[in-house]
Amino acid sequence: MDKPAIILATSNGIGMGHLTRASAIATELKSFANPIIISMAAGVVEVPKIAGVRFEYVPGRDRKWMGRFAWDAYLRDRIVALIDETGAKIVSFDGVVPYPGIIAIKSIRPDVKLVWVRRGFWQKSSRSYLLSLQSKMMDLIITPGDFGQSYDKGPTVNRGDDRLVKPISIFDARTALGKTAARSLLGIDQNRPAVLVQLGVGEADLNAKMSAALSGLVDWPNLQVVLTKDPIDANGNQLAPAGLDIKIIRHFPLAHVLAAFDAAICAAGYNSVHEELAAKIPTVFIPNIRGTDNQAARAAWAADNKMALSVDQSDLKQITATVAQLALQSLRDNLASNCEKLPAVTGAKEVSKIFEELINQPNQQEKNLGKTLWKLKVQDIFGRGWRGVVYSLLQLLTMIYRWFRPHKDVLVNKPDSIKLVEGEVSDLSKLIKSGDPFEHVLTGASDRYKSRRTQIASKAYLK
């Protein structure tokens, strides 16, 4: 008997959080299902290295390969086509906002179970007002556990509409390499201390944080500093102070080789916290304030519980001084020891069991999405008082205005023909970065599926 297919879709967030969680879940699903990952993140090309499953790249609406309204229909039709190709029983979405194209799947394939993997620690924003509407469109909501759960005061907390599982991480102590093997694989000196630095560069504030962090490592004797990208700005200027022995490595995923490092410096995203701390690596967290994720609160929990060090991301002097503390062996030993108290990161296995149960559940009666969406929208508007009404009306007026008068500076990059690319081609990363529209189909796709995908793409963005 063929294994049932499960589609794991992810948005393109800041970093690899959504995609890595989906990969961890896919790994556990393989025992009884055929998981397929589709993602708007360029990092989807790394999926085979993490989970060893088939995947597809989906252009996000920010790629401007098609208009906004065309993209919603494109996403819906594309996932429906994949459902028909694979016989998928479940579509799971990991992202902050379930796009209209995700929710609309149910209107075409009502028998498919729709799941939202909804990470907590949201910043407070206008998006929180839509939680009720979005949540009621789902068959199931799963919340990945967070080490710092008690510090989450965001809008997703205490809603009672989800199933909480343990933290989800691709770190696995059973398969992770030991220190000697990890260093040998990475080409790191076995007898010198090593620090992993995973910070972004590019914008001025990110560059300043990188320089401040690296400056804190200058006085650590005989240190080797390991980065995944060169610490230079857009003009080619060096962000690292003189005197540091810097090594650039190209290895993915790093979760399997974290034992190679005596310490780490990184943002406080979901992935980083549930990899570094699960691996008991003494870490300085420098929260990223971009996006929906409340990294400052997560980092504060880690610092208050002496699991890691944290800083005010805007205080460059504090960053340098705090990073310098990592040179103290006693401090590193204390942080690593405290991490022994953390729960196991076995959430992916729990999700796998939930999905197995969900496949065998009888289908609910088909929902009338049109009536439900309208009802929920009315409740959403008038349940928020005068300010909520004004806010929603302004949103509605903006949408209507932009329908007739779209932004003049948004140019859609329409191709002359549809280019199909299948499977794990070597130049897929280059194609994604190039900006030239193409359609990626999973390995072993049928001719019928390729034909359908060509039709969908042609309708969405062909001249």
WOKAWO-V42046 format. One record per pair of residues at least 24 apart in sequence whose ideal C-beta (glycine too) atoms are under 10 Angstrom apart, sorted by the first residue. I is the first residue (numbers start at 1). GAP is how many residues later the second one is. Records with the same first field share a line. If there is no record, write none. Layout:
I: GAP + GAP
This chain:
2: 32 + 84 + 85
3: 26 + 27 + 28 + 29 + 30 + 31 + 32
4: 25 + 28 + 29 + 30 + 31 + 82 + 83 + 84 + 85 + 86 + 351 + 352 + 355 + 356
5: 24 + 28 + 29 + 30 + 31 + 49 + 77 + 78 + 80 + 81 + 82 + 83 + 84 + 85 + 86
6: 26 + 27 + 28 + 29 + 30 + 31 + 47 + 80 + 82 + 83 + 84 + 85 + 86 + 107 + 109 + 346 + 349 + 350 + 352 + 353
7: 27 + 28 + 29 + 30 + 31 + 49 + 72 + 75 + 76 + 79 + 81 + 82 + 83 + 84 + 85 + 86 + 98 + 105 + 108
8: 27 + 28 + 29 + 30 + 31 + 39 + 43 + 45 + 47 + 80 + 82 + 83 + 84 + 85 + 86 + 107 + 109 + 343 + 347
9: 27 + 28 + 29 + 30 + 31 + 47 + 49 + 66 + 69 + 70 + 73 + 82 + 83 + 84 + 85 + 86 + 89 + 90 + 92 + 93 + 96 + 106 + 108
10: 27 + 28 + 29 + 30 + 31 + 33 + 34 + 48 + 82 + 83 + 84 + 85 + 107
11: 28 + 29 + 30 + 47 + 49 + 82 + 83 + 84 + 85 + 86 + 87 + 88 + 91
12: 27 + 28 + 29 + 30 + 31 + 32 + 46 + 47 + 48 + 49 + 50 + 51 + 83
13: 27 + 28 + 81 + 82 + 83 + 106 + 256 + 257 + 278 + 279 + 280
14: 186 + 253 + 255 + 274 + 276 + 277 + 278 + 279 + 281
15: 26 + 28 + 183 + 185 + 251 + 252 + 254 + 255 + 256 + 257 + 273 + 275 + 276 + 278
16: 25 + 26 + 27 + 28 + 30 + 34 + 154 + 236 + 237 + 253 + 254 + 255 + 256
17: 24 + 77 + 78 + 102 + 127 + 151 + 252 + 253 + 254 + 255 + 257 + 274 + 276
18: 25 + 75 + 76 + 77 + 78 + 99 + 101 + 252 + 253
19: 24 + 25 + 27 + 28 + 31 + 36 + 75 + 252
20: 26 + 27 + 30 + 31 + 74 + 148 + 149 + 150 + 151 + 233 + 235 + 249 + 250 + 251 + 254 + 255
21: 71 + 73 + 96 + 98 + 121 + 123 + 146 + 147 + 148 + 149 + 249 + 250 + 253 + 326 + 327 + 330
22: 25 + 28 + 29 + 31 + 33 + 70 + 71 + 72 + 73 + 95 + 146 + 326 + 329
23: 24 + 25 + 26 + 27 + 28 + 29 + 30 + 32 + 145 + 147 + 230 + 325
24: 26 + 27 + 120 + 143 + 144 + 145 + 146 + 147 + 148 + 231 + 247 + 250 + 321 + 322 + 323 + 324 + 325 + 327 + 328
25: 26 + 67 + 69 + 92 + 117 + 119 + 140 + 143 + 145 + 322 + 323 + 324 + 325 + 326 + 327 + 329 + 330
26: 24 + 25 + 26 + 27 + 28 + 29 + 66 + 322 + 326
27: 24 + 25 + 26 + 143 + 145 + 321 + 322 + 325
28: 140 + 318 + 319 + 320 + 321 + 322 + 323 + 324 + 325 + 327 + 328
29: 24 + 61 + 63 + 319 + 320 + 322 + 323 + 326 + 327
30: 322
31: 318 + 321 + 325
32: 320 + 321 + 323 + 324 + 327
33: 55 + 56 + 57 + 319 + 322 + 323 + 326
34: 52 + 53 + 54
35: 53 + 55 + 57 + 317 + 320
36: 46 + 49 + 50 + 52 + 406 + 407
37: 55 + 57 + 405
38: 37 + 40 + 41 + 44 + 53 + 55 + 402 + 404
39: 55 + 56
40: 35 + 55 + 59
41: 54 + 391
42: 386 + 387 + 389 + 390 + 391
43: 209 + 386 + 389
44: 384 + 385 + 388 + 396
45: 207 + 379 + 380 + 381 + 382 + 383 + 384 + 385 + 386 + 387 + 395
46: 206 + 207 + 383
47: 377
48: 375 + 376 + 395
49: 202 + 203 + 204 + 207
50: 120 + 202 + 203 + 205 + 206
51: 119 + 297
53: 389 + 390
54: 32 + 369 + 370 + 387 + 388 + 389 + 390 + 391
55: 368 + 369 + 373 + 385 + 387 + 388
56: 26 + 365 + 366 + 367 + 383 + 384 + 385 + 386 + 387 + 389 + 397
57: 364 + 371 + 372 + 374 + 375 + 381 + 382 + 383 + 384
58: 24 + 43 + 381 + 382
59: 373 + 376 + 378 + 379 + 380 + 381 + 398 + 401 + 402
60: 39
61: 38 + 40
63: 349 + 350 + 369 + 372 + 374 + 398
64: 346 + 347 + 348 + 349 + 350 + 371 + 373 + 397
65: 347 + 348 + 349 + 350 + 370 + 371 + 372 + 373 + 374 + 392 + 395 + 396
66: 346 + 347 + 348 + 371 + 391 + 393 + 394 + 395 + 396
67: 339 + 343 + 345 + 347 + 393 + 394
68: 331 + 334 + 335 + 338 + 339 + 342 + 344
69: 31 + 330 + 333 + 334 + 337
70: 342 + 389 + 390 + 391
71: 28 + 29 + 30 + 341 + 389 + 390
72: 27 + 28 + 29 + 30 + 31 + 32 + 388
73: 27 + 28 + 31 + 383 + 386 + 387
74: 27 + 382 + 383 + 385 + 386 + 387
75: 24 + 25 + 26 + 27 + 29 + 30 + 381 + 385
76: 24 + 25 + 26 + 27 + 28 + 29 + 30 + 31 + 32 + 33 + 380
77: 24 + 27 + 28 + 31 + 375 + 376 + 378 + 379 + 380 + 382 + 383
78: 361 + 374 + 375 + 378 + 379 + 382
79: 25 + 26 + 29 + 30 + 33
80: 24 + 25 + 27 + 28 + 29 + 32 + 372 + 376
81: 360 + 367 + 368 + 369 + 370 + 371 + 372 + 374 + 375
82: 359 + 360 + 363 + 367 + 370 + 371
83: 25 + 26 + 28 + 29
84: 24 + 25 + 364 + 365 + 368
85: 356 + 357 + 359 + 360 + 361 + 363 + 364 + 365 + 367 + 368
86: 356 + 359 + 363
88: 24 + 25
89: 24 + 266 + 269 + 270 + 271 + 274
90: 24 + 25 + 49 + 50 + 264 + 265 + 266 + 268 + 269
91: 24 + 48
92: 24 + 25 + 46 + 48 + 50 + 259 + 263 + 266
93: 24 + 25 + 45
94: 24 + 25 + 48 + 50 + 74
95: 24 + 197
96: 26 + 29 + 31 + 38 + 60 + 195 + 196 + 197
97: 30 + 33 + 34 + 37 + 195
98: 32 + 35 + 36 + 37 + 39 + 40 + 43
99: 35
100: 37 + 273
102: 32 + 35 + 36
103: 30 + 31 + 34 + 35 + 266 + 270
104: 33 + 265 + 269
105: 32 + 264
106: 31 + 32 + 33 + 258 + 260 + 261 + 263 + 266
107: 259 + 260 + 261 + 262 + 263 + 266
108: 261
110: 253 + 254 + 255 + 256 + 257 + 259
111: 252 + 253 + 255
112: 27 + 251
113: 25 + 26 + 27 + 242 + 245 + 246 + 248 + 250 + 251
114: 24 + 25 + 26 + 27 + 253
115: 24 + 25 + 26 + 27 + 48 + 236 + 239 + 240 + 243
116: 24 + 25 + 26 + 27 + 45 + 46
117: 24 + 25 + 26 + 27 + 45 + 48 + 51 + 230 + 234
118: 24 + 25 + 26 + 38 + 41 + 43 + 44
119: 24 + 25 + 26 + 27 + 33 + 37 + 49 + 150 + 151 + 173 + 174
120: 24 + 25 + 26 + 28 + 29 + 32 + 33 + 34 + 35 + 36 + 37 + 42 + 44 + 150 + 173 + 174 + 178
121: 25 + 27 + 28 + 30 + 31 + 32 + 33 + 35 + 36 + 147 + 148 + 149 + 152 + 171 + 172 + 173 + 174 + 175 + 176 + 177 + 180
122: 30 + 31 + 32 + 33 + 34 + 35 + 169 + 170 + 171 + 172
123: 31 + 32 + 166 + 167 + 168 + 169 + 170 + 171 + 172 + 173 + 174
124: 29 + 30 + 31 + 168 + 170
125: 29 + 30 + 167
126: 262 + 265 + 266 + 269
127: 28 + 165
128: 26 + 27 + 28 + 164
129: 26 + 251 + 252 + 254 + 255 + 259 + 262 + 263 + 266
130: 25 + 246 + 247 + 250
131: 24 + 25 + 28 + 30 + 249
132: 27 + 29 + 244 + 247 + 248 + 251
133: 239 + 240 + 242 + 243 + 244 + 246 + 247
134: 242
135: 24 + 26 + 27 + 241
136: 25 + 231 + 236 + 237 + 239 + 240 + 243
137: 230 + 232 + 235 + 236 + 239
138: 24
139: 219 + 222 + 224 + 225 + 228
140: 214 + 215 + 217 + 218 + 221
142: 26 + 205 + 208 + 209 + 212 + 213
143: 204
144: 24 + 25 + 126 + 130 + 201 + 203 + 204 + 206 + 207
145: 129 + 198 + 200 + 201 + 202 + 205
146: 124 + 127 + 128 + 151 + 152 + 155 + 201
147: 123 + 126 + 127 + 130 + 131 + 151 + 154 + 155 + 158 + 160 + 161 + 192 + 195 + 196 + 198
148: 120 + 125 + 129 + 146 + 149 + 150 + 151 + 152 + 153 + 154 + 156 + 157 + 159
149: 149 + 152 + 194
150: 151 + 154 + 155
151: 143 + 145 + 146 + 147 + 148 + 149 + 150 + 151 + 153 + 154
152: 142 + 145 + 146 + 149
153: 141 + 144
154: 138 + 139 + 140 + 143
163: 187 + 188 + 191
164: 183 + 186
165: 181 + 182 + 183 + 184 + 185 + 186 + 187 + 188 + 189
166: 108 + 177 + 178 + 179 + 180 + 181 + 182 + 183 + 184 + 185
167: 103 + 106 + 107 + 108 + 110 + 111 + 175 + 176 + 177 + 178 + 179 + 180 + 181
168: 102 + 103 + 106 + 177 + 178 + 179 + 180 + 181 + 182 + 183
169: 86 + 101 + 102 + 104 + 105 + 106 + 107 + 108 + 109 + 110 + 175 + 176 + 177 + 178 + 179
170: 83 + 84 + 85 + 86 + 101 + 104 + 105 + 108 + 175 + 178
171: 82 + 83 + 84 + 85 + 87 + 100 + 103 + 104 + 105 + 106 + 107 + 108 + 110 + 174
172: 83 + 84 + 106 + 107 + 172 + 173 + 174 + 176
173: 86 + 105 + 106 + 107 + 171 + 172
175: 80 + 81
176: 79 + 80 + 81 + 82 + 83 + 99 + 102 + 103
177: 79 + 80 + 81 + 82 + 83
178: 79 + 81 + 82
179: 78 + 79 + 80 + 81 + 82 + 83
180: 79 + 80
181: 75 + 76 + 78 + 79
182: 69 + 72 + 74 + 75 + 76 + 77 + 78 + 79
183: 41 + 74 + 76 + 77 + 78
184: 73 + 76
185: 64 + 66 + 71 + 72 + 75
186: 40 + 61 + 63 + 64 + 65 + 68 + 71 + 74 + 75
187: 39 + 60 + 62 + 64 + 73
188: 36 + 38 + 59 + 61 + 69 + 72 + 73
189: 33 + 35 + 56 + 58
190: 70
191: 31
192: 29 + 30 + 31 + 32 + 53 + 70
193: 24 + 27 + 28 + 29 + 30 + 31 + 32 + 68 + 69 + 70 + 133 + 134 + 136 + 139
194: 29 + 30 + 31 + 32 + 51 + 53 + 66 + 67 + 68 + 69 + 70
195: 25 + 28 + 29 + 30 + 31 + 32 + 49 + 66 + 67 + 68 + 69 + 70 + 86 + 87 + 88 + 89 + 128 + 131 + 132
196: 29 + 30 + 31 + 32 + 53 + 58 + 61 + 62 + 64 + 65 + 66 + 67 + 68 + 69 + 70 + 80 + 85 + 87
197: 28 + 29 + 30 + 31 + 32 + 34 + 43 + 49 + 64 + 66 + 67 + 68 + 69 + 87 + 126
198: 28 + 29 + 30 + 31 + 56 + 66 + 67 + 68 + 69 + 71 + 73 + 74 + 77 + 78 + 85 + 88
199: 28 + 29 + 30 + 32 + 40 + 66 + 67 + 68 + 87 + 89 + 120
200: 29 + 66 + 67 + 86 + 88 + 90
201: 26 + 28 + 29 + 30 + 31 + 32 + 33 + 38
202: 27 + 31 + 32
203: 30 + 31 + 87
204: 29 + 30
205: 84 + 85 + 108 + 109 + 111
206: 27 + 33 + 61 + 80 + 82 + 84
207: 24 + 25 + 26 + 27 + 30 + 32
208: 25 + 31 + 106 + 108 + 111
209: 30 + 56 + 58 + 77 + 79 + 102 + 104 + 105 + 107 + 110
210: 29 + 30 + 55 + 76 + 109
211: 26 + 27 + 28 + 29 + 30 + 105 + 108 + 109
212: 27 + 74 + 99 + 103 + 104 + 105 + 106 + 107 + 108 + 109 + 110 + 111
213: 26 + 27 + 52 + 53 + 71 + 73 + 98 + 103 + 106 + 107 + 109 + 110 + 111
214: 24 + 25 + 26 + 27 + 30 + 32 + 51 + 105 + 106 + 109
215: 24 + 25 + 26 + 29 + 101 + 102 + 104 + 105 + 106 + 108 + 109
216: 25 + 49 + 68 + 95 + 101 + 102 + 103 + 104 + 105 + 106 + 107 + 108 + 109 + 110 + 111
217: 24 + 26 + 27 + 28 + 29 + 46 + 48 + 103 + 106 + 107 + 109 + 110
218: 24 + 25 + 26 + 102 + 105 + 106 + 109
219: 24 + 105 + 108
220: 24 + 42 + 43 + 103 + 104 + 106 + 107 + 108
221: 106
223: 39 + 40 + 103 + 104
224: 37 + 38
225: 40
226: 25 + 28 + 34 + 35 + 38
227: 38
228: 24 + 26
241: 79
254: 25
255: 24 + 90
258: 25
262: 64 + 65 + 67 + 70 + 74
263: 45 + 46 + 60 + 62 + 63 + 64 + 68 + 69 + 72 + 73
264: 44 + 62
265: 44 + 46 + 54 + 57 + 58 + 61
266: 42
267: 26 + 28 + 31 + 32 + 46
268: 25 + 26 + 27 + 28 + 29 + 30 + 31 + 32 + 33 + 34 + 35 + 40 + 42 + 43 + 45
269: 24 + 26 + 29 + 30
270: 25 + 28
272: 26 + 27 + 36
273: 25 + 26 + 28 + 29 + 34 + 35 + 69
274: 24 + 68 + 71 + 73
275: 70
276: 26 + 31 + 32 + 63
277: 25 + 30 + 31 + 58 + 59 + 61 + 62 + 65 + 68
278: 61 + 64 + 65 + 66 + 67
279: 57 + 60 + 66
280: 27 + 55 + 56 + 57 + 58 + 59 + 60 + 62
281: 27 + 51 + 54 + 55 + 58
282: 25 + 26 + 27 + 43 + 44 + 46 + 47 + 49 + 50 + 51 + 52 + 53 + 54 + 55 + 56 + 57
283: 24 + 25 + 26 + 27 + 43 + 49 + 52 + 53 + 56
284: 24 + 25 + 26 + 27 + 35 + 38 + 39 + 40 + 41 + 42 + 51
285: 24 + 25 + 26 + 28 + 37
286: 24 + 25 + 26 + 27 + 32 + 33 + 36 + 37
287: 24 + 25 + 26 + 27
288: 25
289: 24 + 25
302: 33 + 36 + 37
305: 33 + 34 + 36 + 37
306: 25 + 28 + 29 + 31 + 32 + 33 + 35
307: 28 + 29 + 31 + 32 + 34 + 35
308: 27 + 30 + 31
309: 26
412: 25 + 49 + 51
413: 24 + 48
414: 46 + 47 + 48 + 49
415: 24 + 42 + 43 + 46 + 47 + 48
416: 46 + 47
417: 37 + 40 + 41 + 45 + 46
418: 32 + 35 + 36 + 37 + 38 + 39 + 40 + 42 + 43 + 44
419: 35 + 38
420: 25 + 30 + 31 + 33 + 34 + 37
422: 28
437: 24 + 25
